Amino acid sequence: MPRCEGRPPPRTVKWLDEAVASGTAATPDHPSRGAIFDAIRTDRAGPVAVRLLQLTHADDPSVRRAAMDLLQSSAGGEAPWPAAAEAALARLTDPDEQVRRRAARLVVYAGRRDLALTALGELADPVVRTVLADALGASAAHLRADPLASVRFLAHLETLRAAPPGQWPALDAALLADARDAARHLEDIGHAWGRVLHRLGRERHTYALVARLLADPATRDTGAALAREACHDWRAAPVELLPLLVRHSGREVGPRLAEALTTASISKAAMRVHGALAATVPFTPYPATRRSRSGPSPSYDGPSAAAVLAAKPMGIGRLGHAPEIFGALLDAGPLTLRQAAQLYNLTFRRPGRTQAVCAPLWLRHAGPAALPRLLAHMTPYLGEYDVGEYYLEGLAAMGRQALPALPAVTALIGRRTRIPVNSSTRDGETAVDECLLAAALDARRAILGRGSMTTGPATNR
């Protein structure tokens, strides 16, 4: 049971102490975690909230960290939480650095930016001051002359977010000047910098900054991190930056450079152009990715395919191996009215993988007159990360008949930025975009005829 300066927990919340001490309170979807948030949401002055505030003073630093995390997760919303901010303020000088970091963020998240700004001006701890400035965001943008490099860096970065293009060179120079010292206290400096540059659409400027940072051994890790962020944001970045990353790697590749090289290797265009160069340095390439297929497809003839459909309702919404089943029936002759109704439902009932794979089958059945309606259902989903590849494969299966969809396919290929994807890692999101791009290129080749290719960005050919 956590000890908090001699204060035992009330009987009604002993479960809270046990959940925090055992780690279940930090486990996603665990009942105790949900119960904590529900209780605090209901009453911020109730026994659970009061005990959690007390646990920020526990003897065990791991308990203090857990309490801060739970308070931070509960502090969001429009209404400030003064008690949580005061508890956090008291821990800004905690002997444990991770507690101090959490406390600094909690002061801001609990709605007391005024206290955070005051602490930023009074405290000397560079770790706490950096985290406070980071959490304050635009509220700390005026601190461009602060004595601490990490605070100055964050202030200049916040200023850059809204600065007109005429101010960019001066702000870039200030950020470059502070990058080395700022990285001592600022985590994920490359990620933060890259996010701002991406929002401003400064692709070419990003490549130039990466080159400057990589050229200086003191800022090489920051340059590698910014290069990796660029590869996550822009499709052309791996082709542009992979040679720079290789040039500055040397015989022993540091962790940051290795991560950037792995991310750059996700790009099929980069590996096609610079694969031999990349092979000269030791790093782990990203594993080849392509949407997984569930084993070999079964073979059907007309009678066996008809038997499968006869056992399914007319209003069927999903069907495994639909291309093989209906393909066998269409090869054997026209569909029966019932089979046609089943295919119609599979094609038009709802968007998704089933619609994508069945659309070419309906085109075979209904003929060219059905094409405009099919393409109207397909083209809006080409860029959807979860089903876009299936729709692109559907267009490829239609071949030249899908020519009216070519502008939508070409637009997808011609994107400079990555398609927004929801995945567990940034590398995973980049890999999904690469798979979509590959499927779009395949679809374009199929629509134009095998071996044909339209003019497009060199990195996407």
RONUMI-357977 format. One record per residue (C-alpha): residue number from 1; x, y, z. Coordinates in nm, 2 decimals. Example, Ala and Ser with C-alpha at 12.3 -4.5 7.8 and 13.67 -1.06 7.14 Angstrom:
RONUMI-357977
R  seq      c1      c2      c3
R    1    1.23   -0.45    0.78
R    2    1.37   -0.11    0.71
END
This chain:
RONUMI-357977
R  seq      c1      c2      c3
R    1    0.00    0.00    0.00
R    2    0.16    0.34   -0.10
R    3    0.27    0.56    0.19
R    4    0.18    0.93    0.17
R    5    0.35    1.12    0.45
R    6    0.17    0.91    0.72
R    7   -0.18    0.95    0.58
R    8   -0.36    0.62    0.54
R    9   -0.62    0.59    0.26
R   10   -0.99    0.59    0.35
R   11   -1.15    0.25    0.35
R   12   -1.36    0.34    0.05
R   13   -1.06    0.40   -0.18
R   14   -0.81    0.13   -0.08
R   15   -0.87   -0.02   -0.41
R   16   -0.73    0.29   -0.57
R   17   -0.40    0.25   -0.38
R   18   -0.38   -0.11   -0.49
R   19   -0.46   -0.03   -0.85
R   20   -0.19    0.24   -0.86
R   21    0.07    0.03   -0.68
R   22    0.01   -0.28   -0.90
R   23    0.00   -0.09   -1.23
R   24   -0.35   -0.19   -1.33
R   25   -0.45    0.18   -1.31
R   26   -0.22    0.24   -1.60
R   27   -0.34   -0.05   -1.80
R   28   -0.57    0.05   -2.09
R   29   -0.93   -0.09   -2.06
R   30   -0.87   -0.22   -1.71
R   31   -1.18   -0.18   -1.50
R   32   -0.99    0.00   -1.22
R   33   -0.86    0.26   -1.47
R   34   -1.21    0.33   -1.60
R   35   -1.35    0.35   -1.24
R   36   -1.09    0.62   -1.15
R   37   -1.18    0.83   -1.45
R   38   -1.55    0.79   -1.39
R   39   -1.52    0.89   -1.03
R   40   -1.31    1.20   -1.10
R   41   -1.54    1.30   -1.39
R   42   -1.84    1.27   -1.15
R   43   -1.68    1.46   -0.86
R   44   -1.33    1.63   -0.86
R   45   -1.37    1.68   -0.49
R   46   -1.47    1.32   -0.41
R   47   -1.27    1.06   -0.23
R   48   -1.11    0.92   -0.54
R   49   -0.99    1.25   -0.66
R   50   -0.87    1.36   -0.32
R   51   -0.68    1.03   -0.27
R   52   -0.52    1.06   -0.61
R   53   -0.40    1.41   -0.52
R   54   -0.25    1.27   -0.20
R   55   -0.06    1.00   -0.39
R   56    0.14    1.27   -0.56
R   57    0.33    1.29   -0.23
R   58    0.38    0.91   -0.19
R   59    0.72    0.79   -0.08
R   60    0.76    0.57   -0.39
R   61    0.85    0.77   -0.70
R   62    0.68    0.52   -0.92
R   63    0.35    0.59   -0.74
R   64    0.40    0.96   -0.77
R   65    0.46    0.92   -1.15
R   66    0.14    0.70   -1.18
R   67   -0.07    0.95   -0.99
R   68    0.06    1.24   -1.21
R   69   -0.03    1.04   -1.52
R   70   -0.38    0.97   -1.40
R   71   -0.43    1.33   -1.30
R   72   -0.31    1.45   -1.64
R   73   -0.54    1.21   -1.82
R   74   -0.83    1.34   -1.60
R   75   -0.74    1.71   -1.63
R   76   -0.85    1.77   -1.98
R   77   -1.16    1.97   -2.06
R   78   -1.28    2.33   -2.05
R   79   -1.29    2.36   -1.67
R   80   -0.96    2.42   -1.48
R   81   -0.87    2.19   -1.19
R   82   -0.70    2.42   -0.94
R   83   -0.63    2.14   -0.69
R   84   -0.45    1.93   -0.95
R   85   -0.25    2.23   -1.06
R   86   -0.15    2.30   -0.70
R   87   -0.05    1.94   -0.64
R   88    0.17    1.95   -0.96
R   89    0.32    2.28   -0.86
R   90    0.44    2.13   -0.54
R   91    0.62    1.85   -0.73
R   92    0.82    2.07   -0.97
R   93    1.12    2.03   -0.74
R   94    1.06    1.65   -0.69
R   95    1.39    1.46   -0.66
R   96    1.27    1.23   -0.94
R   97    1.31    1.38   -1.29
R   98    1.02    1.19   -1.44
R   99    0.79    1.32   -1.17
R  100    0.91    1.67   -1.23
R  101    0.84    1.63   -1.61
R  102    0.49    1.51   -1.54
R  103    0.42    1.78   -1.28
R  104    0.53    2.05   -1.53
R  105    0.28    1.93   -1.79
R  106    0.00    1.88   -1.54
R  107    0.03    2.25   -1.42
R  108   -0.06    2.35   -1.77
R  109   -0.31    2.08   -1.85
R  110   -0.50    2.15   -1.53
R  111   -0.57    2.50   -1.66
R  112   -0.32    2.72   -1.47
R  113   -0.10    2.87   -1.74
R  114   -0.04    3.16   -1.51
R  115    0.12    2.94   -1.25
R  116    0.32    2.77   -1.52
R  117    0.45    3.10   -1.66
R  118    0.55    3.22   -1.31
R  119    0.73    2.89   -1.24
R  120    0.91    2.92   -1.58
R  121    1.04    3.26   -1.48
R  122    1.14    3.16   -1.13
R  123    1.29    2.81   -1.15
R  124    1.64    2.72   -1.27
R  125    1.59    2.35   -1.35
R  126    1.64    2.32   -1.73
R  127    1.43    2.01   -1.75
R  128    1.13    2.16   -1.58
R  129    1.16    2.49   -1.77
R  130    1.18    2.31   -2.10
R  131    0.87    2.09   -2.03
R  132    0.68    2.40   -1.91
R  133    0.77    2.59   -2.23
R  134    0.67    2.30   -2.44
R  135    0.34    2.25   -2.27
R  136    0.26    2.62   -2.28
R  137    0.30    2.64   -2.66
R  138    0.21    2.97   -2.80
R  139    0.19    3.12   -2.44
R  140    0.57    3.09   -2.43
R  141    0.64    3.23   -2.78
R  142    0.76    3.56   -2.63
R  143    1.06    3.39   -2.46
R  144    1.29    3.41   -2.77
R  145    1.56    3.57   -2.56
R  146    1.55    3.33   -2.27
R  147    1.89    3.22   -2.13
R  148    1.80    2.85   -2.19
R  149    1.85    2.72   -2.55
R  150    1.57    2.47   -2.53
R  151    1.32    2.75   -2.43
R  152    1.45    2.98   -2.70
R  153    1.41    2.70   -2.95
R  154    1.05    2.63   -2.85
R  155    0.97    3.00   -2.86
R  156    1.12    3.05   -3.21
R  157    0.93    2.73   -3.32
R  158    0.60    2.87   -3.19
R  159    0.67    3.20   -3.37
R  160    0.75    3.02   -3.69
R  161    0.41    2.85   -3.69
R  162    0.23    3.18   -3.76
R  163    0.51    3.38   -3.92
R  164    0.48    3.52   -4.27
R  165    0.73    3.38   -4.53
R  166    0.95    3.69   -4.51
R  167    1.04    3.60   -4.15
R  168    1.13    3.24   -4.22
R  169    1.50    3.28   -4.29
R  170    1.57    3.46   -3.97
R  171    1.37    3.21   -3.76
R  172    1.54    2.92   -3.94
R  173    1.88    3.07   -3.85
R  174    1.78    3.11   -3.49
R  175    1.65    2.75   -3.47
R  176    1.97    2.62   -3.63
R  177    2.18    2.82   -3.38
R  178    2.01    2.67   -3.08
R  179    1.95    2.31   -3.22
R  180    2.26    2.16   -3.06
R  181    2.21    2.29   -2.71
R  182    1.83    2.26   -2.72
R  183    1.86    1.89   -2.79
R  184    2.01    1.83   -2.45
R  185    1.68    1.90   -2.27
R  186    1.42    1.88   -2.55
R  187    1.29    1.54   -2.65
R  188    1.18    1.47   -3.00
R  189    1.32    1.79   -3.13
R  190    1.32    1.66   -3.49
R  191    0.96    1.56   -3.47
R  192    0.85    1.90   -3.33
R  193    1.04    2.09   -3.59
R  194    0.92    1.87   -3.87
R  195    0.56    1.90   -3.78
R  196    0.58    2.28   -3.80
R  197    0.76    2.27   -4.14
R  198    0.51    2.03   -4.27
R  199    0.21    2.24   -4.17
R  200    0.37    2.53   -4.35
R  201    0.43    2.33   -4.66
R  202    0.80    2.39   -4.66
R  203    0.92    2.07   -4.82
R  204    1.23    2.20   -5.00
R  205    1.33    2.41   -4.70
R  206    1.31    2.10   -4.48
R  207    1.56    1.91   -4.70
R  208    1.80    2.21   -4.69
R  209    1.78    2.22   -4.31
R  210    1.84    1.84   -4.29
R  211    2.16    1.89   -4.50
R  212    2.28    2.17   -4.27
R  213    2.21    1.97   -3.95
R  214    2.36    1.64   -4.08
R  215    2.68    1.82   -4.19
R  216    2.76    1.91   -3.83
R  217    2.85    1.62   -3.60
R  218    2.70    1.81   -3.31
R  219    2.36    1.83   -3.47
R  220    2.37    1.51   -3.67
R  221    2.12    1.33   -3.45
R  222    1.87    1.62   -3.48
R  223    1.92    1.62   -3.86
R  224    1.85    1.25   -3.87
R  225    1.54    1.29   -3.67
R  226    1.42    1.57   -3.89
R  227    1.50    1.36   -4.20
R  228    1.29    1.08   -4.06
R  229    1.00    1.31   -3.99
R  230    1.03    1.44   -4.35
R  231    1.01    1.08   -4.48
R  232    0.69    1.03   -4.28
R  233    0.54    1.35   -4.43
R  234    0.65    1.38   -4.79
R  235    0.67    1.10   -5.05
R  236    0.97    1.25   -5.22
R  237    1.17    1.29   -4.90
R  238    1.33    0.94   -4.90
R  239    1.46    0.98   -5.25
R  240    1.60    1.32   -5.17
R  241    1.75    1.24   -4.83
R  242    1.87    0.88   -4.84
R  243    2.20    0.97   -5.01
R  244    2.26    1.24   -4.74
R  245    2.19    0.99   -4.46
R  246    2.43    0.74   -4.61
R  247    2.70    1.00   -4.66
R  248    2.70    1.10   -4.30
R  249    2.66    0.75   -4.15
R  250    3.01    0.62   -4.15
R  251    3.11    0.27   -4.06
R  252    2.91    0.27   -3.74
R  253    2.56    0.40   -3.78
R  254    2.42    0.57   -3.47
R  255    2.07    0.49   -3.34
R  256    1.91    0.81   -3.49
R  257    2.07    0.77   -3.83
R  258    1.98    0.40   -3.83
R  259    1.61    0.49   -3.76
R  260    1.61    0.75   -4.03
R  261    1.76    0.50   -4.28
R  262    1.50    0.24   -4.19
R  263    1.22    0.48   -4.24
R  264    1.37    0.60   -4.58
R  265    1.39    0.24   -4.69
R  266    1.01    0.21   -4.67
R  267    1.00    0.41   -5.00
R  268    1.00    0.18   -5.30
R  269    1.12    0.46   -5.52
R  270    1.41    0.54   -5.28
R  271    1.53    0.18   -5.28
R  272    1.49    0.15   -5.65
R  273    1.70    0.46   -5.71
R  274    1.95    0.43   -5.42
R  275    1.93    0.07   -5.31
R  276    2.29    0.00   -5.40
R  277    2.41    0.30   -5.21
R  278    2.20    0.21   -4.90
R  279    2.36   -0.14   -4.91
R  280    2.70    0.02   -4.83
R  281    2.60    0.11   -4.47
R  282    2.49   -0.13   -4.19
R  283    2.12   -0.07   -4.10
R  284    1.80   -0.27   -4.09
R  285    1.57   -0.21   -4.39
R  286    1.20   -0.19   -4.32
R  287    1.04   -0.52   -4.39
R  288    0.86   -0.54   -4.73
R  289    0.49   -0.47   -4.69
R  290    0.19   -0.55   -4.89
R  291   -0.16   -0.62   -4.78
R  292   -0.17   -0.98   -4.67
R  293   -0.39   -1.22   -4.85
R  294   -0.54   -1.52   -4.67
R  295   -0.36   -1.81   -4.84
R  296   -0.42   -1.96   -5.19
R  297   -0.77   -1.90   -5.34
R  298   -0.99   -2.21   -5.38
R  299   -1.09   -2.32   -5.73
R  300   -1.45   -2.33   -5.84
R  301   -1.64   -2.45   -6.14
R  302   -1.99   -2.35   -6.24
R  303   -2.17   -2.62   -6.03
R  304   -1.97   -2.58   -5.72
R  305   -2.00   -2.20   -5.73
R  306   -2.37   -2.22   -5.78
R  307   -2.40   -2.46   -5.48
R  308   -2.22   -2.20   -5.26
R  309   -2.46   -1.92   -5.36
R  310   -2.76   -2.14   -5.33
R  311   -2.68   -2.18   -4.96
R  312   -2.65   -1.81   -4.91
R  313   -2.95   -1.56   -4.87
R  314   -3.04   -1.33   -5.15
R  315   -2.96   -1.03   -4.94
R  316   -2.61   -1.14   -4.87
R  317   -2.38   -0.87   -4.75
R  318   -2.04   -1.04   -4.75
R  319   -1.89   -1.34   -4.93
R  320   -1.55   -1.49   -4.91
R  321   -1.38   -1.56   -5.24
R  322   -1.64   -1.37   -5.43
R  323   -1.42   -1.31   -5.74
R  324   -1.35   -1.69   -5.77
R  325   -1.72   -1.78   -5.72
R  326   -1.88   -1.53   -5.95
R  327   -1.59   -1.55   -6.19
R  328   -1.66   -1.92   -6.24
R  329   -2.03   -1.85   -6.29
R  330   -1.97   -1.57   -6.54
R  331   -1.73   -1.79   -6.73
R  332   -1.99   -2.06   -6.75
R  333   -2.27   -1.83   -6.87
R  334   -2.51   -1.56   -6.76
R  335   -2.61   -1.54   -6.39
R  336   -2.95   -1.65   -6.28
R  337   -3.18   -1.38   -6.15
R  338   -3.11   -1.49   -5.79
R  339   -2.74   -1.49   -5.84
R  340   -2.75   -1.15   -6.01
R  341   -2.95   -1.01   -5.71
R  342   -2.68   -1.15   -5.47
R  343   -2.40   -0.99   -5.67
R  344   -2.60   -0.66   -5.68
R  345   -2.63   -0.66   -5.30
R  346   -2.26   -0.74   -5.26
R  347   -2.17   -0.46   -5.49
R  348   -2.40   -0.18   -5.39
R  349   -2.52   -0.24   -5.03
R  350   -2.22   -0.08   -4.85
R  351   -1.87    0.06   -4.92
R  352   -1.57   -0.15   -4.83
R  353   -1.36   -0.45   -4.94
R  354   -1.66   -0.65   -5.06
R  355   -1.78   -0.37   -5.29
R  356   -1.43   -0.32   -5.43
R  357   -1.38   -0.68   -5.53
R  358   -1.73   -0.72   -5.66
R  359   -1.75   -0.41   -5.87
R  360   -1.55   -0.56   -6.17
R  361   -1.78   -0.87   -6.15
R  362   -2.09   -0.65   -6.18
R  363   -1.93   -0.48   -6.47
R  364   -1.88   -0.82   -6.64
R  365   -2.25   -0.90   -6.57
R  366   -2.42   -0.58   -6.65
R  367   -2.19   -0.44   -6.92
R  368   -2.05   -0.09   -6.99
R  369   -2.38    0.08   -6.90
R  370   -2.31    0.01   -6.54
R  371   -1.97    0.17   -6.54
R  372   -2.05    0.53   -6.44
R  373   -2.24    0.41   -6.14
R  374   -1.97    0.17   -6.04
R  375   -1.69    0.44   -6.07
R  376   -1.90    0.68   -5.87
R  377   -1.90    0.43   -5.59
R  378   -1.53    0.34   -5.62
R  379   -1.33    0.66   -5.68
R  380   -1.43    0.84   -5.35
R  381   -1.25    0.56   -5.15
R  382   -0.92    0.53   -5.35
R  383   -0.73    0.73   -5.08
R  384   -0.89    0.55   -4.78
R  385   -0.61    0.38   -4.60
R  386   -0.81    0.08   -4.49
R  387   -0.99   -0.01   -4.82
R  388   -0.82    0.21   -5.09
R  389   -0.59   -0.07   -5.20
R  390   -0.89   -0.30   -5.27
R  391   -1.06   -0.03   -5.48
R  392   -0.75    0.03   -5.68
R  393   -0.72   -0.34   -5.74
R  394   -1.08   -0.34   -5.86
R  395   -1.00   -0.06   -6.11
R  396   -0.70   -0.26   -6.23
R  397   -0.92   -0.56   -6.28
R  398   -1.15   -0.35   -6.50
R  399   -0.86   -0.25   -6.72
R  400   -0.91    0.00   -6.99
R  401   -1.28    0.01   -6.92
R  402   -1.19    0.21   -6.60
R  403   -1.03    0.49   -6.81
R  404   -1.28    0.76   -6.67
R  405   -1.13    0.69   -6.33
R  406   -0.78    0.77   -6.44
R  407   -0.78    1.13   -6.32
R  408   -0.86    1.01   -5.97
R  409   -0.59    0.75   -5.98
R  410   -0.34    1.00   -6.12
R  411   -0.42    1.25   -5.85
R  412   -0.35    0.99   -5.59
R  413   -0.01    0.91   -5.75
R  414    0.07    1.28   -5.78
R  415    0.03    1.37   -5.41
R  416    0.34    1.53   -5.25
R  417    0.23    1.45   -4.90
R  418    0.15    1.11   -4.74
R  419   -0.21    1.00   -4.71
R  420   -0.34    1.04   -4.35
R  421   -0.33    0.70   -4.19
R  422   -0.42    0.57   -3.84
R  423   -0.16    0.31   -3.75
R  424    0.03    0.22   -3.43
R  425    0.36    0.37   -3.56
R  426    0.46    0.65   -3.80
R  427    0.67    0.39   -3.99
R  428    0.35    0.18   -4.02
R  429    0.16    0.47   -4.15
R  430    0.42    0.55   -4.41
R  431    0.42    0.18   -4.52
R  432    0.04    0.19   -4.57
R  433    0.08    0.50   -4.79
R  434    0.35    0.32   -4.99
R  435    0.12    0.03   -5.04
R  436   -0.16    0.26   -5.17
R  437    0.09    0.43   -5.40
R  438    0.20    0.09   -5.54
R  439   -0.16   -0.01   -5.59
R  440   -0.23    0.32   -5.77
R  441    0.06    0.27   -6.00
R  442   -0.05   -0.08   -6.08
R  443   -0.40    0.04   -6.15
R  444   -0.27    0.31   -6.38
R  445   -0.07    0.06   -6.58
R  446   -0.37   -0.17   -6.61
R  447   -0.60    0.11   -6.72
R  448   -0.36    0.24   -6.98
R  449   -0.26   -0.11   -7.09
R  450    0.04   -0.32   -6.98
R  451    0.37   -0.15   -7.02
R  452    0.22    0.20   -7.06
R  453    0.29    0.48   -6.82
R  454    0.18    0.84   -6.80
R  455    0.42    1.12   -6.71
R  456    0.43    1.19   -6.34
R  457    0.67    1.28   -6.06
R  458    1.00    1.10   -6.10
R  459    0.98    0.95   -5.75
R  460    0.65    0.79   -5.83
R  461    0.72    0.63   -6.16
END
